[in-house]
Amino acid sequence: EVQKLNQQLEEKNGEIQQMINQPPYEKEREILRLQKSLAEREKAQATSDVLCRSLTDETHQLQRKLASTAAMCQHLAKCLEEKQRKEKGSSDDQIPTERPNQLLDNETSLQALICSLQDENRMLKQKVAHV
């Protein structure tokens, strides 16, 4: 292992000597190349940072939207349950024929809205998982 390290040290010393023995314009060219490489890496890092922040912000927005959608679904489910309880309680009374149709239409529209919100909720969960 010591021999291996000595060999690597000799190689590095050889590279250093080679750099020292280079004409000044070669050294300057190498410095410029390294500076350009560094600038490109810094630019790529900055772009990466901006994209990361953007994705983080979008993730937070999607999480808030998902939470509000879930709360809306729960609220609509409670409203639907209350309506169904009221409907059962008033079904003993005589209800004009128009009223059951209206309740069915309201229930159908609520069911459609709940399904729509559940689909949106599922889609938002997938987006969050993707992000």
C-alpha positions as CSV (number, residue, x, y, z in Angstrom):
1,E,0.0,0.0,0.0
2,V,2.9,2.3,0.8
3,Q,4.4,1.6,-2.6
4,K,1.1,2.3,-4.3
5,L,0.8,5.6,-2.4
6,N,4.4,6.5,-3.4
7,Q,3.6,5.8,-7.0
8,Q,0.6,8.0,-6.9
9,L,2.7,10.7,-5.2
10,E,5.3,10.4,-8.0
11,E,2.6,10.7,-10.6
12,K,1.2,13.9,-9.0
13,N,4.6,15.3,-8.7
14,G,5.1,14.6,-12.4
15,E,1.9,16.4,-13.2
16,I,2.9,19.4,-11.1
17,Q,6.4,19.5,-12.8
18,Q,4.7,19.3,-16.1
19,M,2.4,22.2,-15.2
20,I,5.4,24.3,-13.9
21,N,7.4,23.6,-17.1
22,Q,4.5,24.6,-19.4
23,P,4.9,28.0,-21.1
24,P,2.9,30.8,-19.5
25,Y,0.3,30.9,-22.3
26,E,-0.5,27.2,-21.7
27,K,-0.9,27.9,-18.0
28,E,-3.2,30.8,-18.7
29,R,-5.2,28.6,-21.1
30,E,-5.6,25.9,-18.5
31,I,-6.7,28.5,-15.9
32,L,-9.3,29.9,-18.3
33,R,-10.5,26.4,-19.1
34,L,-10.9,25.7,-15.4
35,Q,-12.6,29.0,-14.7
36,K,-15.0,28.4,-17.6
37,S,-15.7,24.9,-16.2
38,L,-16.3,26.4,-12.7
39,A,-18.7,29.0,-14.1
40,E,-20.7,26.4,-16.0
41,R,-21.0,24.3,-12.8
42,E,-22.1,27.3,-10.8
43,K,-24.7,28.1,-13.4
44,A,-26.0,24.5,-13.4
45,Q,-26.1,24.5,-9.6
46,A,-28.0,27.8,-9.6
47,T,-30.5,26.4,-12.1
48,S,-30.9,23.3,-10.1
49,D,-31.5,25.3,-6.9
50,V,-34.2,27.4,-8.7
51,L,-35.9,24.3,-10.0
52,C,-35.8,22.6,-6.6
53,R,-37.4,25.7,-4.9
54,S,-40.0,25.8,-7.7
55,L,-40.9,22.1,-7.2
56,T,-41.0,22.6,-3.4
57,D,-43.4,25.5,-3.8
58,E,-45.6,23.6,-6.2
59,T,-45.6,20.6,-3.8
60,H,-46.8,22.8,-0.9
61,Q,-49.5,24.3,-3.1
62,L,-50.7,20.9,-4.2
63,Q,-50.7,19.7,-0.6
64,R,-52.8,22.7,0.5
65,K,-55.2,22.1,-2.4
66,L,-55.4,18.4,-1.5
67,A,-56.2,19.3,2.1
68,S,-58.9,21.8,1.1
69,T,-60.4,19.3,-1.4
70,A,-60.4,16.6,1.3
71,A,-62.1,19.0,3.7
72,M,-64.7,19.9,1.1
73,C,-65.4,16.2,0.5
74,Q,-65.9,15.6,4.2
75,H,-68.2,18.6,4.4
76,L,-70.3,17.4,1.4
77,A,-70.5,13.9,2.8
78,K,-71.8,15.3,6.1
79,C,-74.4,17.4,4.3
80,L,-75.4,14.4,2.3
81,E,-75.8,12.3,5.4
82,E,-77.9,15.0,7.1
83,K,-80.1,15.3,4.0
84,Q,-80.6,11.5,3.9
85,R,-81.5,11.5,7.6
86,K,-84.0,14.4,7.1
87,E,-85.4,12.6,4.1
88,K,-85.9,9.4,6.1
89,G,-87.5,11.4,8.9
90,S,-89.9,13.2,6.6
91,S,-90.6,10.2,4.5
92,D,-93.3,9.3,7.1
93,D,-95.1,12.5,6.2
94,Q,-96.8,12.9,2.9
95,I,-94.4,14.6,0.5
96,P,-95.7,16.0,-2.8
97,T,-94.4,14.2,-5.9
98,E,-92.3,17.1,-6.9
99,R,-90.3,17.2,-3.7
100,P,-88.9,13.6,-3.9
101,N,-87.8,14.3,-7.5
102,Q,-86.1,17.5,-6.3
103,L,-84.4,15.7,-3.4
104,L,-83.2,13.0,-5.8
105,D,-81.8,15.6,-8.2
106,N,-80.0,17.3,-5.3
107,E,-78.7,14.0,-4.1
108,T,-77.6,13.0,-7.6
109,S,-75.8,16.4,-8.1
110,L,-74.1,16.0,-4.7
111,Q,-73.0,12.5,-5.5
112,A,-71.6,13.7,-8.9
113,L,-69.8,16.6,-7.1
114,I,-68.4,14.1,-4.5
115,C,-67.2,11.8,-7.3
116,S,-65.6,14.8,-9.1
117,L,-63.9,15.9,-5.9
118,Q,-62.7,12.4,-5.2
119,D,-61.2,12.2,-8.7
120,E,-59.5,15.6,-8.3
121,N,-58.2,14.4,-4.9
122,R,-56.8,11.2,-6.4
123,M,-55.2,13.2,-9.2
124,L,-53.6,15.7,-6.8
125,K,-52.3,12.8,-4.7
126,Q,-50.7,11.4,-7.8
127,K,-49.1,14.8,-8.7
128,V,-47.8,15.1,-5.1
129,A,-46.3,11.6,-5.3
130,H,-44.8,12.4,-8.7
131,V,-43.2,15.6,-7.4
